[in-house]
Amino acid sequence: MSAIFTRGEAQKKIALESKAREEKRLGKPIQTPILSLTRFYLAEDYHQKYYLRNDAELAAEFRRLCPSDKEFVDSTAAARANGYVGGYGTAAQLRKELDGLGLTAEGRRRLAGYAKK
């Protein structure tokens, strides 16, 4: 089951508008509920940036950039890289943001290998 969780009325409004737009585009209802976020629990450390942790070389690059666990968990760059390593995102998307990730030339090449064509 999927769900979209929102914090506050502004996010809820955006989610409902987006859902309505996609339902119209698809010509059928979307079953994903939109719910208010009441509590949030941060996953255990070993779940954070799971895909990235499984590539030792890339993980080492981000550990150089984010030496503490908190910095690593909070890093937007590491989150973006984690998505690419997990198979999400295209080569075109990666090209647009690769310069902002702080990787070495080897890290950039390695991450590019994960991006879908």
Long-range contacts (C-beta under 8 A, 24 or more apart in sequence): 2-32, 3-32, 3-33, 3-34, 3-35, 4-32, 4-33, 4-34, 4-35, 5-35, 5-36, 5-37, 6-34, 6-35, 6-36, 6-37, 7-36, 7-37, 12-36, 42-73, 45-69, 45-73, 48-72, 48-73, 49-73, 49-78, 49-79, 49-81, 49-82, 50-82, 50-86, 51-82, 51-83, 51-85, 51-86, 52-78, 52-81, 52-82, 52-85, 54-85, 55-85, 55-110, 57-106, 57-107, 57-110, 58-85, 58-103, 58-107, 58-110, 58-111, 61-103, 61-104, 61-107, 65-102, 77-101, 77-102, 81-111, 84-111, 84-114, 84-115, 85-111, 85-114, 87-114, 87-116, 89-115, 89-116, 90-115, 90-116, 90-117, 91-115, 91-116, 91-117
